[in-house]
Amino acid sequence: MRKPAKTLEARMAEILAVINPSFKREYRFSRDAIGNPSKGIRVALDRAGLKDWRFDFAYPQYMIAVEVEGGVFSKGRHTRGVGYSNDREKYNHAQLLGWKVYGFTVIQMDDAYEFLLKAIPK
């Protein structure tokens, strides 16, 4: 029986763990940008012009995010009109807040290690 292929996120987690294991998964960067209030989070995000966005992986201490762009060859969410536009909105707002955002598709995964080795402090 064949072993199932790892998901792209699982592969990326392995890569990041080797480079610097202090990453956070599903990191809510916009909540941190407004001080992460315990009450009224939706109103505070709306006032700031933000949504409750998450990065697939993040190093908050360095303001570096890594996004896995899945489904690019199967008409997944990241490549269809609304999904693609929403991703651009998220990335643009993150960059306004000072984040560096790196994204990788399935065919870029083999090169992700070498690239991120240069981008992420140890």
SULQUILIN-V778971 format. One record per residue. N is the residue number from 1. SS is DSSP state (a for helix, b for strand, c for the rest). OMEGA is omega in whole degrees, 0 to 359 (NA if undefined). BURIAL is I if it has 9 or more other ideal C-beta (glycine too) atoms within 8 Angstrom, else O. Layout:
n->N ss->SS omega->OMEGA burial->BURIAL
n->N ss->SS omega->OMEGA burial->BURIAL
This chain:
n->1 ss->c omega->180 burial->O
n->2 ss->c omega->176 burial->O
n->3 ss->c omega->180 burial->O
n->4 ss->c omega->179 burial->O
n->5 ss->c omega->177 burial->O
n->6 ss->c omega->175 burial->O
n->7 ss->c omega->178 burial->O
n->8 ss->a omega->180 burial->I
n->9 ss->a omega->177 burial->I
n->10 ss->a omega->177 burial->O
n->11 ss->a omega->180 burial->I
n->12 ss->a omega->178 burial->I
n->13 ss->a omega->178 burial->I
n->14 ss->a omega->179 burial->I
n->15 ss->a omega->183 burial->I
n->16 ss->a omega->180 burial->I
n->17 ss->a omega->178 burial->O
n->18 ss->a omega->183 burial->O
n->19 ss->a omega->180 burial->I
n->20 ss->c omega->187 burial->I
n->21 ss->c omega->184 burial->O
n->22 ss->c omega->181 burial->O
n->23 ss->c omega->174 burial->I
n->24 ss->b omega->176 burial->O
n->25 ss->b omega->178 burial->O
n->26 ss->b omega->185 burial->O
n->27 ss->b omega->182 burial->I
n->28 ss->c omega->186 burial->I
n->29 ss->a omega->183 burial->I
n->30 ss->a omega->175 burial->I
n->31 ss->a omega->178 burial->I
n->32 ss->a omega->182 burial->I
n->33 ss->a omega->180 burial->I
n->34 ss->c omega->177 burial->I
n->35 ss->c omega->176 burial->O
n->36 ss->c omega->181 burial->O
n->37 ss->c omega->180 burial->O
n->38 ss->c omega->178 burial->O
n->39 ss->c omega->176 burial->O
n->40 ss->c omega->184 burial->O
n->41 ss->a omega->182 burial->I
n->42 ss->a omega->179 burial->O
n->43 ss->a omega->180 burial->O
n->44 ss->a omega->177 burial->I
n->45 ss->a omega->181 burial->I
n->46 ss->a omega->178 burial->O
n->47 ss->a omega->181 burial->O
n->48 ss->c omega->181 burial->I
n->49 ss->c omega->183 burial->O
n->50 ss->c omega->172 burial->I
n->51 ss->c omega->181 burial->O
n->52 ss->c omega->184 burial->I
n->53 ss->c omega->177 burial->I
n->54 ss->c omega->169 burial->O
n->55 ss->b omega->175 burial->I
n->56 ss->b omega->179 burial->I
n->57 ss->b omega->179 burial->I
n->58 ss->b omega->169 burial->I
n->59 ss->b omega->185 burial->I
n->60 ss->c omega->182 burial->I
n->61 ss->c omega->179 burial->O
n->62 ss->c omega->184 burial->O
n->63 ss->c omega->177 burial->I
n->64 ss->b omega->179 burial->I
n->65 ss->b omega->177 burial->I
n->66 ss->b omega->180 burial->I
n->67 ss->b omega->176 burial->I
n->68 ss->b omega->183 burial->I
n->69 ss->c omega->182 burial->I
n->70 ss->c omega->174 burial->I
n->71 ss->c omega->183 burial->I
n->72 ss->c omega->179 burial->I
n->73 ss->c omega->181 burial->O
n->74 ss->c omega->180 burial->O
n->75 ss->c omega->179 burial->O
n->76 ss->c omega->184 burial->I
n->77 ss->c omega->184 burial->O
n->78 ss->c omega->184 burial->I
n->79 ss->c omega->177 burial->I
n->80 ss->c omega->188 burial->I
n->81 ss->a omega->185 burial->O
n->82 ss->a omega->180 burial->O
n->83 ss->a omega->179 burial->I
n->84 ss->a omega->179 burial->I
n->85 ss->a omega->178 burial->O
n->86 ss->a omega->177 burial->O
n->87 ss->a omega->180 burial->I
n->88 ss->a omega->178 burial->O
n->89 ss->a omega->179 burial->I
n->90 ss->a omega->182 burial->I
n->91 ss->a omega->180 burial->I
n->92 ss->a omega->178 burial->O
n->93 ss->a omega->178 burial->I
n->94 ss->a omega->180 burial->I
n->95 ss->a omega->174 burial->I
n->96 ss->a omega->179 burial->O
n->97 ss->c omega->176 burial->I
n->98 ss->c omega->181 burial->O
n->99 ss->c omega->167 burial->I
n->100 ss->b omega->184 burial->O
n->101 ss->b omega->178 burial->I
n->102 ss->b omega->180 burial->I
n->103 ss->b omega->183 burial->I
n->104 ss->b omega->175 burial->I
n->105 ss->c omega->181 burial->I
n->106 ss->a omega->182 burial->O
n->107 ss->a omega->177 burial->O
n->108 ss->a omega->184 burial->O
n->109 ss->a omega->180 burial->I
n->110 ss->a omega->180 burial->O
n->111 ss->a omega->185 burial->O
n->112 ss->a omega->182 burial->I
n->113 ss->a omega->182 burial->I
n->114 ss->a omega->180 burial->O
n->115 ss->a omega->184 burial->I
n->116 ss->a omega->175 burial->I
n->117 ss->a omega->178 burial->O
n->118 ss->a omega->187 burial->O
n->119 ss->a omega->188 burial->O
n->120 ss->c omega->176 burial->I
n->121 ss->c omega->180 burial->O
n->122 ss->c omega->NA burial->O
